Amino acid sequence: MNAEPDLARIASTIGDARRIQMLALLMEGRALTAKELALGAGIEPATATSHLRRLVDDGLLECAAQGRHKYFRFASEDVAHLVESLMRVAPARKVVAQQVEPIRAARFCYDHLAGSLGTGLFSAMLRKGWLRDGEPRQLDVTAKGNKSLAALGVDLDAARGRRRQFACRCLDWSERQDHLGGSLGAAIADSFRQSRWIERQKHSRVVRITPSGRAALADAGLLRAPA
């Protein structure tokens, strides 16, 4: 049977202010409970149940039970790309300056690094010849890049073995430049976190570069040397 995408249905699903807020909360990259999503969306847990069921039924979220809790996360990387794309085209709203700067400086875009940190790292990797453009918006790692990324502790084999895009350009909503997405972007972020070069702010996508991380990335030519 032939079928076509039900755009009206998905537009109605994400067009609800409470459901789109839940999706935005999941851009942290962590699975969240129904209660956490309800609190983040400003609604009662009982009300959140029907919204979460709609998001699951429409293939945007998946649910996993663990003990007494149910945890929700994106059903696929495509959903994260959808939410990031909406962030790029959404009209700006006024927020307190202190709230804006940290998330613009460094944050997670689902599971890879974004903000000025993410775009700066990506620009440096291109400039140093670690990455080169392949298919549209897809990237290849050069021999130099393989050696240099491995030296930073990035597990390239594991990244290539994941069932998703390996390396791609992802347009950053705040910087309006590309940062590195795909399994390679996720592997780099995970390696930096395990090396304690970056720290994630609790219950937030905001990232802080540690002094040791700034020094290591400066030594690799990916950041300016610390003052």
mmCIF file of the C-alpha atoms, coordinates in Angstrom:
data_MODEL
# 
_entry.id   MODEL 
# 
loop_
_atom_site.group_PDB 
_atom_site.id 
_atom_site.type_symbol 
_atom_site.label_atom_id 
_atom_site.label_alt_id 
_atom_site.label_comp_id 
_atom_site.label_asym_id 
_atom_site.label_entity_id 
_atom_site.label_seq_id 
_atom_site.pdbx_PDB_ins_code 
_atom_site.Cartn_x 
_atom_site.Cartn_y 
_atom_site.Cartn_z 
_atom_site.occupancy 
_atom_site.B_iso_or_equiv 
_atom_site.pdbx_formal_charge 
_atom_site.auth_seq_id 
_atom_site.auth_comp_id 
_atom_site.auth_asym_id 
_atom_site.auth_atom_id 
_atom_site.pdbx_PDB_model_num 
ATOM 1   C CA . MET A 1 1   ? 0.000  0.000  0.000  1.00 0.00 ? 1   MET A CA 1 
ATOM 2   C CA . ASN A 1 2   ? 1.365  3.413  -0.936 1.00 0.00 ? 2   ASN A CA 1 
ATOM 3   C CA . ALA A 1 3   ? 1.580  5.999  1.833  1.00 0.00 ? 3   ALA A CA 1 
ATOM 4   C CA . GLU A 1 4   ? 2.920  9.486  2.261  1.00 0.00 ? 4   GLU A CA 1 
ATOM 5   C CA . PRO A 1 5   ? 4.130  11.370 5.356  1.00 0.00 ? 5   PRO A CA 1 
ATOM 6   C CA . ASP A 1 6   ? 1.313  12.795 7.467  1.00 0.00 ? 6   ASP A CA 1 
ATOM 7   C CA . LEU A 1 7   ? 2.785  16.252 7.847  1.00 0.00 ? 7   LEU A CA 1 
ATOM 8   C CA . ALA A 1 8   ? -0.405 17.704 9.315  1.00 0.00 ? 8   ALA A CA 1 
ATOM 9   C CA . ARG A 1 9   ? -0.342 15.127 12.104 1.00 0.00 ? 9   ARG A CA 1 
ATOM 10  C CA . ILE A 1 10  ? 3.292  15.715 13.066 1.00 0.00 ? 10  ILE A CA 1 
ATOM 11  C CA . ALA A 1 11  ? 2.820  19.498 12.828 1.00 0.00 ? 11  ALA A CA 1 
ATOM 12  C CA . SER A 1 12  ? -0.125 19.229 15.223 1.00 0.00 ? 12  SER A CA 1 
ATOM 13  C CA . THR A 1 13  ? 1.914  17.086 17.610 1.00 0.00 ? 13  THR A CA 1 
ATOM 14  C CA . ILE A 1 14  ? 4.909  19.388 17.880 1.00 0.00 ? 14  ILE A CA 1 
ATOM 15  C CA . GLY A 1 15  ? 2.736  22.502 17.579 1.00 0.00 ? 15  GLY A CA 1 
ATOM 16  C CA . ASP A 1 16  ? 1.494  22.125 21.149 1.00 0.00 ? 16  ASP A CA 1 
ATOM 17  C CA . ALA A 1 17  ? 3.515  24.403 23.455 1.00 0.00 ? 17  ALA A CA 1 
ATOM 18  C CA . ARG A 1 18  ? 3.780  21.772 26.196 1.00 0.00 ? 18  ARG A CA 1 
ATOM 19  C CA . ARG A 1 19  ? 4.906  18.974 23.894 1.00 0.00 ? 19  ARG A CA 1 
ATOM 20  C CA . ILE A 1 20  ? 7.530  21.071 22.107 1.00 0.00 ? 20  ILE A CA 1 
ATOM 21  C CA . GLN A 1 21  ? 8.878  22.127 25.521 1.00 0.00 ? 21  GLN A CA 1 
ATOM 22  C CA . MET A 1 22  ? 9.240  18.454 26.455 1.00 0.00 ? 22  MET A CA 1 
ATOM 23  C CA . LEU A 1 23  ? 11.163 17.835 23.239 1.00 0.00 ? 23  LEU A CA 1 
ATOM 24  C CA . ALA A 1 24  ? 13.396 20.828 23.968 1.00 0.00 ? 24  ALA A CA 1 
ATOM 25  C CA . LEU A 1 25  ? 14.163 19.426 27.441 1.00 0.00 ? 25  LEU A CA 1 
ATOM 26  C CA . LEU A 1 26  ? 15.293 16.152 25.870 1.00 0.00 ? 26  LEU A CA 1 
ATOM 27  C CA . MET A 1 27  ? 17.910 18.031 23.839 1.00 0.00 ? 27  MET A CA 1 
ATOM 28  C CA . GLU A 1 28  ? 20.013 17.615 27.003 1.00 0.00 ? 28  GLU A CA 1 
ATOM 29  C CA . GLY A 1 29  ? 20.719 14.150 25.604 1.00 0.00 ? 29  GLY A CA 1 
ATOM 30  C CA . ARG A 1 30  ? 19.598 12.380 28.802 1.00 0.00 ? 30  ARG A CA 1 
ATOM 31  C CA . ALA A 1 31  ? 16.533 10.211 29.241 1.00 0.00 ? 31  ALA A CA 1 
ATOM 32  C CA . LEU A 1 32  ? 14.060 11.956 31.555 1.00 0.00 ? 32  LEU A CA 1 
ATOM 33  C CA . THR A 1 33  ? 11.169 10.681 33.633 1.00 0.00 ? 33  THR A CA 1 
ATOM 34  C CA . ALA A 1 34  ? 7.575  11.699 33.042 1.00 0.00 ? 34  ALA A CA 1 
ATOM 35  C CA . LYS A 1 35  ? 7.690  13.751 36.242 1.00 0.00 ? 35  LYS A CA 1 
ATOM 36  C CA . GLU A 1 36  ? 10.828 15.617 35.161 1.00 0.00 ? 36  GLU A CA 1 
ATOM 37  C CA . LEU A 1 37  ? 9.284  16.392 31.774 1.00 0.00 ? 37  LEU A CA 1 
ATOM 38  C CA . ALA A 1 38  ? 6.048  17.519 33.401 1.00 0.00 ? 38  ALA A CA 1 
ATOM 39  C CA . LEU A 1 39  ? 7.886  19.879 35.752 1.00 0.00 ? 39  LEU A CA 1 
ATOM 40  C CA . GLY A 1 40  ? 9.992  21.232 32.892 1.00 0.00 ? 40  GLY A CA 1 
ATOM 41  C CA . ALA A 1 41  ? 6.884  21.883 30.796 1.00 0.00 ? 41  ALA A CA 1 
ATOM 42  C CA . GLY A 1 42  ? 5.066  23.498 33.717 1.00 0.00 ? 42  GLY A CA 1 
ATOM 43  C CA . ILE A 1 43  ? 2.197  21.014 33.866 1.00 0.00 ? 43  ILE A CA 1 
ATOM 44  C CA . GLU A 1 44  ? 0.896  18.384 36.274 1.00 0.00 ? 44  GLU A CA 1 
ATOM 45  C CA . PRO A 1 45  ? 2.219  14.811 35.857 1.00 0.00 ? 45  PRO A CA 1 
ATOM 46  C CA . ALA A 1 46  ? -1.309 13.555 35.167 1.00 0.00 ? 46  ALA A CA 1 
ATOM 47  C CA . THR A 1 47  ? -1.642 16.026 32.292 1.00 0.00 ? 47  THR A CA 1 
ATOM 48  C CA . ALA A 1 48  ? 1.790  15.096 30.947 1.00 0.00 ? 48  ALA A CA 1 
ATOM 49  C CA . THR A 1 49  ? 0.753  11.457 30.476 1.00 0.00 ? 49  THR A CA 1 
ATOM 50  C CA . SER A 1 50  ? -1.473 12.146 27.472 1.00 0.00 ? 50  SER A CA 1 
ATOM 51  C CA . HIS A 1 51  ? 1.129  14.422 25.882 1.00 0.00 ? 51  HIS A CA 1 
ATOM 52  C CA . LEU A 1 52  ? 3.856  11.816 26.267 1.00 0.00 ? 52  LEU A CA 1 
ATOM 53  C CA . ARG A 1 53  ? 1.591  9.118  24.845 1.00 0.00 ? 53  ARG A CA 1 
ATOM 54  C CA . ARG A 1 54  ? 1.019  11.294 21.771 1.00 0.00 ? 54  ARG A CA 1 
ATOM 55  C CA . LEU A 1 55  ? 4.769  11.846 21.324 1.00 0.00 ? 55  LEU A CA 1 
ATOM 56  C CA . VAL A 1 56  ? 5.437  8.114  21.618 1.00 0.00 ? 56  VAL A CA 1 
ATOM 57  C CA . ASP A 1 57  ? 2.553  7.144  19.289 1.00 0.00 ? 57  ASP A CA 1 
ATOM 58  C CA . ASP A 1 58  ? 3.839  9.543  16.625 1.00 0.00 ? 58  ASP A CA 1 
ATOM 59  C CA . GLY A 1 59  ? 7.342  8.074  16.753 1.00 0.00 ? 59  GLY A CA 1 
ATOM 60  C CA . LEU A 1 60  ? 9.078  11.071 18.313 1.00 0.00 ? 60  LEU A CA 1 
ATOM 61  C CA . LEU A 1 61  ? 9.861  9.504  21.686 1.00 0.00 ? 61  LEU A CA 1 
ATOM 62  C CA . GLU A 1 62  ? 10.541 6.045  23.008 1.00 0.00 ? 62  GLU A CA 1 
ATOM 63  C CA . CYS A 1 63  ? 9.860  4.870  26.539 1.00 0.00 ? 63  CYS A CA 1 
ATOM 64  C CA . ALA A 1 64  ? 11.824 2.441  28.712 1.00 0.00 ? 64  ALA A CA 1 
ATOM 65  C CA . ALA A 1 65  ? 10.672 1.228  32.122 1.00 0.00 ? 65  ALA A CA 1 
ATOM 66  C CA . GLN A 1 66  ? 13.212 0.885  34.929 1.00 0.00 ? 66  GLN A CA 1 
ATOM 67  C CA . GLY A 1 67  ? 11.906 0.004  38.355 1.00 0.00 ? 67  GLY A CA 1 
ATOM 68  C CA . ARG A 1 68  ? 8.989  2.257  39.223 1.00 0.00 ? 68  ARG A CA 1 
ATOM 69  C CA . HIS A 1 69  ? 9.940  4.888  36.660 1.00 0.00 ? 69  HIS A CA 1 
ATOM 70  C CA . LYS A 1 70  ? 9.446  5.294  32.946 1.00 0.00 ? 70  LYS A CA 1 
ATOM 71  C CA . TYR A 1 71  ? 12.207 7.099  31.077 1.00 0.00 ? 71  TYR A CA 1 
ATOM 72  C CA . PHE A 1 72  ? 11.638 8.971  27.822 1.00 0.00 ? 72  PHE A CA 1 
ATOM 73  C CA . ARG A 1 73  ? 14.159 9.862  25.141 1.00 0.00 ? 73  ARG A CA 1 
ATOM 74  C CA . PHE A 1 74  ? 14.200 10.678 21.428 1.00 0.00 ? 74  PHE A CA 1 
ATOM 75  C CA . ALA A 1 75  ? 13.174 7.764  19.233 1.00 0.00 ? 75  ALA A CA 1 
ATOM 76  C CA . SER A 1 76  ? 15.995 8.590  16.790 1.00 0.00 ? 76  SER A CA 1 
ATOM 77  C CA . GLU A 1 77  ? 18.720 11.093 15.996 1.00 0.00 ? 77  GLU A CA 1 
ATOM 78  C CA . ASP A 1 78  ? 16.382 12.519 13.344 1.00 0.00 ? 78  ASP A CA 1 
ATOM 79  C CA . VAL A 1 79  ? 14.111 13.837 16.098 1.00 0.00 ? 79  VAL A CA 1 
ATOM 80  C CA . ALA A 1 80  ? 17.038 15.740 17.644 1.00 0.00 ? 80  ALA A CA 1 
ATOM 81  C CA . HIS A 1 81  ? 17.820 17.222 14.228 1.00 0.00 ? 81  HIS A CA 1 
ATOM 82  C CA . LEU A 1 82  ? 14.160 18.249 13.885 1.00 0.00 ? 82  LEU A CA 1 
ATOM 83  C CA . VAL A 1 83  ? 14.168 20.079 17.215 1.00 0.00 ? 83  VAL A CA 1 
ATOM 84  C CA . GLU A 1 84  ? 17.514 21.765 16.461 1.00 0.00 ? 84  GLU A CA 1 
ATOM 85  C CA . SER A 1 85  ? 16.145 22.886 13.076 1.00 0.00 ? 85  SER A CA 1 
ATOM 86  C CA . LEU A 1 86  ? 13.103 24.414 14.765 1.00 0.00 ? 86  LEU A CA 1 
ATOM 87  C CA . MET A 1 87  ? 15.394 26.266 17.161 1.00 0.00 ? 87  MET A CA 1 
ATOM 88  C CA . ARG A 1 88  ? 17.195 27.805 14.178 1.00 0.00 ? 88  ARG A CA 1 
ATOM 89  C CA . VAL A 1 89  ? 14.043 29.160 12.534 1.00 0.00 ? 89  VAL A CA 1 
ATOM 90  C CA . ALA A 1 90  ? 12.054 30.062 15.667 1.00 0.00 ? 90  ALA A CA 1 
ATOM 91  C CA . PRO A 1 91  ? 11.703 33.792 16.383 1.00 0.00 ? 91  PRO A CA 1 
ATOM 92  C CA . ALA A 1 92  ? 13.846 35.052 19.231 1.00 0.00 ? 92  ALA A CA 1 
ATOM 93  C CA . ARG A 1 93  ? 12.322 35.861 22.602 1.00 0.00 ? 93  ARG A CA 1 
ATOM 94  C CA . LYS A 1 94  ? 13.807 38.092 25.266 1.00 0.00 ? 94  LYS A CA 1 
ATOM 95  C CA . VAL A 1 95  ? 15.580 36.336 28.140 1.00 0.00 ? 95  VAL A CA 1 
ATOM 96  C CA . VAL A 1 96  ? 17.843 37.522 30.940 1.00 0.00 ? 96  VAL A CA 1 
ATOM 97  C CA . ALA A 1 97  ? 21.411 38.043 29.653 1.00 0.00 ? 97  ALA A CA 1 
ATOM 98  C CA . GLN A 1 98  ? 22.925 35.661 32.218 1.00 0.00 ? 98  GLN A CA 1 
ATOM 99  C CA . GLN A 1 99  ? 20.672 32.885 30.891 1.00 0.00 ? 99  GLN A CA 1 
ATOM 100 C CA . VAL A 1 100 ? 21.759 33.435 27.296 1.00 0.00 ? 100 VAL A CA 1 
ATOM 101 C CA . GLU A 1 101 ? 25.533 33.591 27.419 1.00 0.00 ? 101 GLU A CA 1 
ATOM 102 C CA . PRO A 1 102 ? 26.410 30.176 28.916 1.00 0.00 ? 102 PRO A CA 1 
ATOM 103 C CA . ILE A 1 103 ? 24.239 28.222 26.469 1.00 0.00 ? 103 ILE A CA 1 
ATOM 104 C CA . ARG A 1 104 ? 25.609 30.197 23.529 1.00 0.00 ? 104 ARG A CA 1 
ATOM 105 C CA . ALA A 1 105 ? 29.193 29.662 24.671 1.00 0.00 ? 105 ALA A CA 1 
ATOM 106 C CA . ALA A 1 106 ? 29.149 25.870 25.039 1.00 0.00 ? 106 ALA A CA 1 
ATOM 107 C CA . ARG A 1 107 ? 26.355 23.301 25.168 1.00 0.00 ? 107 ARG A CA 1 
ATOM 108 C CA . PHE A 1 108 ? 25.299 19.872 24.022 1.00 0.00 ? 108 PHE A CA 1 
ATOM 109 C CA . CYS A 1 109 ? 23.219 19.598 20.852 1.00 0.00 ? 109 CYS A CA 1 
ATOM 110 C CA . TYR A 1 110 ? 21.678 16.252 21.833 1.00 0.00 ? 110 TYR A CA 1 
ATOM 111 C CA . ASP A 1 111 ? 24.949 14.269 22.173 1.00 0.00 ? 111 ASP A CA 1 
ATOM 112 C CA . HIS A 1 112 ? 27.557 16.455 20.429 1.00 0.00 ? 112 HIS A CA 1 
ATOM 113 C CA . LEU A 1 113 ? 29.108 19.836 21.208 1.00 0.00 ? 113 LEU A CA 1 
ATOM 114 C CA . ALA A 1 114 ? 27.529 23.075 20.028 1.00 0.00 ? 114 ALA A CA 1 
ATOM 115 C CA . GLY A 1 115 ? 27.678 26.795 20.672 1.00 0.00 ? 115 GLY A CA 1 
ATOM 116 C CA . SER A 1 116 ? 30.855 28.787 20.109 1.00 0.00 ? 116 SER A CA 1 
ATOM 117 C CA . LEU A 1 117 ? 32.865 25.861 21.531 1.00 0.00 ? 117 LEU A CA 1 
ATOM 118 C CA . GLY A 1 118 ? 31.394 23.380 19.038 1.00 0.00 ? 118 GLY A CA 1 
ATOM 119 C CA . THR A 1 119 ? 31.696 25.642 16.007 1.00 0.00 ? 119 THR A CA 1 
ATOM 120 C CA . GLY A 1 120 ? 35.225 26.669 17.018 1.00 0.00 ? 120 GLY A CA 1 
ATOM 121 C CA . LEU A 1 121 ? 36.385 23.076 17.369 1.00 0.00 ? 121 LEU A CA 1 
ATOM 122 C CA . PHE A 1 122 ? 34.837 22.139 14.037 1.00 0.00 ? 122 PHE A CA 1 
ATOM 123 C CA . SER A 1 123 ? 36.413 25.112 12.270 1.00 0.00 ? 123 SER A CA 1 
ATOM 124 C CA . ALA A 1 124 ? 39.827 24.223 13.720 1.00 0.00 ? 124 ALA A CA 1 
ATOM 125 C CA . MET A 1 125 ? 39.528 20.576 12.608 1.00 0.00 ? 125 MET A CA 1 
ATOM 126 C CA . LEU A 1 126 ? 38.749 21.687 9.067  1.00 0.00 ? 126 LEU A CA 1 
ATOM 127 C CA . ARG A 1 127 ? 41.576 24.235 9.075  1.00 0.00 ? 127 ARG A CA 1 
ATOM 128 C CA . LYS A 1 128 ? 44.078 21.654 10.342 1.00 0.00 ? 128 LYS A CA 1 
ATOM 129 C CA . GLY A 1 129 ? 43.022 19.151 7.685  1.00 0.00 ? 129 GLY A CA 1 
ATOM 130 C CA . TRP A 1 130 ? 41.567 16.565 10.053 1.00 0.00 ? 130 TRP A CA 1 
ATOM 131 C CA . LEU A 1 131 ? 38.231 16.565 8.221  1.00 0.00 ? 131 LEU A CA 1 
ATOM 132 C CA . ARG A 1 132 ? 37.219 17.074 4.603  1.00 0.00 ? 132 ARG A CA 1 
ATOM 133 C CA . ASP A 1 133 ? 33.865 17.423 2.895  1.00 0.00 ? 133 ASP A CA 1 
ATOM 134 C CA . GLY A 1 134 ? 32.403 14.328 1.241  1.00 0.00 ? 134 GLY A CA 1 
ATOM 135 C CA . GLU A 1 135 ? 28.763 13.909 0.193  1.00 0.00 ? 135 GLU A CA 1 
ATOM 136 C CA . PRO A 1 136 ? 26.478 16.921 0.774  1.00 0.00 ? 136 PRO A CA 1 
ATOM 137 C CA . ARG A 1 137 ? 26.919 17.947 4.426  1.00 0.00 ? 137 ARG A CA 1 
ATOM 138 C CA . GLN A 1 138 ? 28.755 14.664 5.107  1.00 0.00 ? 138 GLN A CA 1 
ATOM 139 C CA . LEU A 1 139 ? 32.405 14.566 6.152  1.00 0.00 ? 139 LEU A CA 1 
ATOM 140 C CA . ASP A 1 140 ? 35.369 12.225 5.892  1.00 0.00 ? 140 ASP A CA 1 
ATOM 141 C CA . VAL A 1 141 ? 38.233 11.928 8.369  1.00 0.00 ? 141 VAL A CA 1 
ATOM 142 C CA . THR A 1 142 ? 41.669 12.259 6.780  1.00 0.00 ? 142 THR A CA 1 
ATOM 143 C CA . ALA A 1 143 ? 44.677 10.124 7.692  1.00 0.00 ? 143 ALA A CA 1 
ATOM 144 C CA . LYS A 1 144 ? 45.986 13.085 9.686  1.00 0.00 ? 144 LYS A CA 1 
ATOM 145 C CA . GLY A 1 145 ? 42.622 13.391 11.393 1.00 0.00 ? 145 GLY A CA 1 
ATOM 146 C CA . ASN A 1 146 ? 42.546 9.703  12.299 1.00 0.00 ? 146 ASN A CA 1 
ATOM 147 C CA . LYS A 1 147 ? 45.925 9.962  13.994 1.00 0.00 ? 147 LYS A CA 1 
ATOM 148 C CA . SER A 1 148 ? 45.190 13.250 15.745 1.00 0.00 ? 148 SER A CA 1 
ATOM 149 C CA . LEU A 1 149 ? 41.728 12.287 17.021 1.00 0.00 ? 149 LEU A CA 1 
ATOM 150 C CA . ALA A 1 150 ? 43.018 8.918  18.263 1.00 0.00 ? 150 ALA A CA 1 
ATOM 151 C CA . ALA A 1 151 ? 45.751 10.791 20.158 1.00 0.00 ? 151 ALA A CA 1 
ATOM 152 C CA . LEU A 1 152 ? 43.001 12.761 21.885 1.00 0.00 ? 152 LEU A CA 1 
ATOM 153 C CA . GLY A 1 153 ? 41.390 9.497  23.006 1.00 0.00 ? 153 GLY A CA 1 
ATOM 154 C CA . VAL A 1 154 ? 38.538 9.419  20.487 1.00 0.00 ? 154 VAL A CA 1 
ATOM 155 C CA . ASP A 1 155 ? 37.393 5.871  19.633 1.00 0.00 ? 155 ASP A CA 1 
ATOM 156 C CA . LEU A 1 156 ? 36.961 6.165  15.865 1.00 0.00 ? 156 LEU A CA 1 
ATOM 157 C CA . ASP A 1 157 ? 36.249 2.478  15.293 1.00 0.00 ? 157 ASP A CA 1 
ATOM 158 C CA . ALA A 1 158 ? 33.360 2.535  17.742 1.00 0.00 ? 158 ALA A CA 1 
ATOM 159 C CA . ALA A 1 159 ? 32.005 5.710  16.135 1.00 0.00 ? 159 ALA A CA 1 
ATOM 160 C CA . ARG A 1 160 ? 32.122 4.133  12.682 1.00 0.00 ? 160 ARG A CA 1 
ATOM 161 C CA . GLY A 1 161 ? 30.352 1.041  13.998 1.00 0.00 ? 161 GLY A CA 1 
ATOM 162 C CA . ARG A 1 162 ? 27.272 2.902  15.206 1.00 0.00 ? 162 ARG A CA 1 
ATOM 163 C CA . ARG A 1 163 ? 24.084 2.720  13.164 1.00 0.00 ? 163 ARG A CA 1 
ATOM 164 C CA . ARG A 1 164 ? 23.830 6.409  12.335 1.00 0.00 ? 164 ARG A CA 1 
ATOM 165 C CA . GLN A 1 165 ? 25.587 9.042  10.255 1.00 0.00 ? 165 GLN A CA 1 
ATOM 166 C CA . PHE A 1 166 ? 29.308 9.000  10.971 1.00 0.00 ? 166 PHE A CA 1 
ATOM 167 C CA . ALA A 1 167 ? 30.205 12.667 10.530 1.00 0.00 ? 167 ALA A CA 1 
ATOM 168 C CA . CYS A 1 168 ? 28.048 15.505 9.269  1.00 0.00 ? 168 CYS A CA 1 
ATOM 169 C CA . ARG A 1 169 ? 27.648 19.243 9.383  1.00 0.00 ? 169 ARG A CA 1 
ATOM 170 C CA . CYS A 1 170 ? 24.996 20.480 11.831 1.00 0.00 ? 170 CYS A CA 1 
ATOM 171 C CA . LEU A 1 171 ? 24.009 24.151 11.586 1.00 0.00 ? 171 LEU A CA 1 
ATOM 172 C CA . ASP A 1 172 ? 24.230 25.773 15.019 1.00 0.00 ? 172 ASP A CA 1 
ATOM 173 C CA . TRP A 1 173 ? 21.140 27.781 15.964 1.00 0.00 ? 173 TRP A CA 1 
ATOM 174 C CA . SER A 1 174 ? 23.007 30.390 18.010 1.00 0.00 ? 174 SER A CA 1 
ATOM 175 C CA . GLU A 1 175 ? 26.227 30.739 16.001 1.00 0.00 ? 175 GLU A CA 1 
ATOM 176 C CA . ARG A 1 176 ? 24.665 30.318 12.519 1.00 0.00 ? 176 ARG A CA 1 
ATOM 177 C CA . GLN A 1 177 ? 27.715 28.256 11.595 1.00 0.00 ? 177 GLN A CA 1 
ATOM 178 C CA . ASP A 1 178 ? 28.221 24.505 11.391 1.00 0.00 ? 178 ASP A CA 1 
ATOM 179 C CA . HIS A 1 179 ? 29.366 22.303 14.225 1.00 0.00 ? 179 HIS A CA 1 
ATOM 180 C CA . LEU A 1 180 ? 30.214 18.598 13.976 1.00 0.00 ? 180 LEU A CA 1 
ATOM 181 C CA . GLY A 1 181 ? 27.360 16.112 14.337 1.00 0.00 ? 181 GLY A CA 1 
ATOM 182 C CA . GLY A 1 182 ? 26.904 12.382 13.852 1.00 0.00 ? 182 GLY A CA 1 
ATOM 183 C CA . SER A 1 183 ? 28.534 9.557  15.758 1.00 0.00 ? 183 SER A CA 1 
ATOM 184 C CA . LEU A 1 184 ? 31.958 11.201 15.427 1.00 0.00 ? 184 LEU A CA 1 
ATOM 185 C CA . GLY A 1 185 ? 30.706 14.389 17.071 1.00 0.00 ? 185 GLY A CA 1 
ATOM 186 C CA . ALA A 1 186 ? 29.196 12.292 19.864 1.00 0.00 ? 186 ALA A CA 1 
ATOM 187 C CA . ALA A 1 187 ? 32.416 10.280 20.292 1.00 0.00 ? 187 ALA A CA 1 
ATOM 188 C CA . ILE A 1 188 ? 34.493 13.452 20.583 1.00 0.00 ? 188 ILE A CA 1 
ATOM 189 C CA . ALA A 1 189 ? 32.147 14.937 23.193 1.00 0.00 ? 189 ALA A CA 1 
ATOM 190 C CA . ASP A 1 190 ? 32.132 11.676 25.155 1.00 0.00 ? 190 ASP A CA 1 
ATOM 191 C CA . SER A 1 191 ? 35.931 11.443 25.053 1.00 0.00 ? 191 SER A CA 1 
ATOM 192 C CA . PHE A 1 192 ? 36.321 15.030 26.277 1.00 0.00 ? 192 PHE A CA 1 
ATOM 193 C CA . ARG A 1 193 ? 33.855 14.369 29.085 1.00 0.00 ? 193 ARG A CA 1 
ATOM 194 C CA . GLN A 1 194 ? 35.608 11.176 30.193 1.00 0.00 ? 194 GLN A CA 1 
ATOM 195 C CA . SER A 1 195 ? 38.947 12.997 30.140 1.00 0.00 ? 195 SER A CA 1 
ATOM 196 C CA . ARG A 1 196 ? 37.337 15.688 32.327 1.00 0.00 ? 196 ARG A CA 1 
ATOM 197 C CA . TRP A 1 197 ? 38.132 18.336 29.738 1.00 0.00 ? 197 TRP A CA 1 
ATOM 198 C CA . ILE A 1 198 ? 34.520 19.429 29.807 1.00 0.00 ? 198 ILE A CA 1 
ATOM 199 C CA . GLU A 1 199 ? 31.904 19.363 32.550 1.00 0.00 ? 199 GLU A CA 1 
ATOM 200 C CA . ARG A 1 200 ? 28.197 19.388 32.033 1.00 0.00 ? 200 ARG A CA 1 
ATOM 201 C CA . GLN A 1 201 ? 26.041 21.646 34.194 1.00 0.00 ? 201 GLN A CA 1 
ATOM 202 C CA . LYS A 1 202 ? 23.546 19.585 36.198 1.00 0.00 ? 202 LYS A CA 1 
ATOM 203 C CA . HIS A 1 203 ? 20.104 19.295 34.563 1.00 0.00 ? 203 HIS A CA 1 
ATOM 204 C CA . SER A 1 204 ? 21.229 21.451 31.665 1.00 0.00 ? 204 SER A CA 1 
ATOM 205 C CA . ARG A 1 205 ? 22.846 21.286 28.232 1.00 0.00 ? 205 ARG A CA 1 
ATOM 206 C CA . VAL A 1 206 ? 25.368 23.940 29.263 1.00 0.00 ? 206 VAL A CA 1 
ATOM 207 C CA . VAL A 1 207 ? 29.023 22.847 29.207 1.00 0.00 ? 207 VAL A CA 1 
ATOM 208 C CA . ARG A 1 208 ? 32.077 24.286 30.958 1.00 0.00 ? 208 ARG A CA 1 
ATOM 209 C CA . ILE A 1 209 ? 35.624 23.747 29.702 1.00 0.00 ? 209 ILE A CA 1 
ATOM 210 C CA . THR A 1 210 ? 37.877 22.767 32.609 1.00 0.00 ? 210 THR A CA 1 
ATOM 211 C CA . PRO A 1 211 ? 41.357 24.303 32.984 1.00 0.00 ? 211 PRO A CA 1 
ATOM 212 C CA . SER A 1 212 ? 42.959 20.970 32.031 1.00 0.00 ? 212 SER A CA 1 
ATOM 213 C CA . GLY A 1 213 ? 40.654 20.717 29.027 1.00 0.00 ? 213 GLY A CA 1 
ATOM 214 C CA . ARG A 1 214 ? 41.475 24.214 27.849 1.00 0.00 ? 214 ARG A CA 1 
ATOM 215 C CA . ALA A 1 215 ? 45.189 23.451 28.131 1.00 0.00 ? 215 ALA A CA 1 
ATOM 216 C CA . ALA A 1 216 ? 44.893 20.105 26.303 1.00 0.00 ? 216 ALA A CA 1 
ATOM 217 C CA . LEU A 1 217 ? 42.798 21.508 23.484 1.00 0.00 ? 217 LEU A CA 1 
ATOM 218 C CA . ALA A 1 218 ? 45.139 24.475 23.151 1.00 0.00 ? 218 ALA A CA 1 
ATOM 219 C CA . ASP A 1 219 ? 48.093 22.077 22.881 1.00 0.00 ? 219 ASP A CA 1 
ATOM 220 C CA . ALA A 1 220 ? 46.226 20.256 20.093 1.00 0.00 ? 220 ALA A CA 1 
ATOM 221 C CA . GLY A 1 221 ? 45.659 23.561 18.285 1.00 0.00 ? 221 GLY A CA 1 
ATOM 222 C CA . LEU A 1 222 ? 41.894 23.398 18.701 1.00 0.00 ? 222 LEU A CA 1 
ATOM 223 C CA . LEU A 1 223 ? 41.582 26.327 21.113 1.00 0.00 ? 223 LEU A CA 1 
ATOM 224 C CA . ARG A 1 224 ? 43.501 29.462 21.900 1.00 0.00 ? 224 ARG A CA 1 
ATOM 225 C CA . ALA A 1 225 ? 46.125 28.907 24.588 1.00 0.00 ? 225 ALA A CA 1 
ATOM 226 C CA . PRO A 1 226 ? 44.831 29.787 28.094 1.00 0.00 ? 226 PRO A CA 1 
ATOM 227 C CA . ALA A 1 227 ? 45.853 33.245 29.268 1.00 0.00 ? 227 ALA A CA 1 
# 
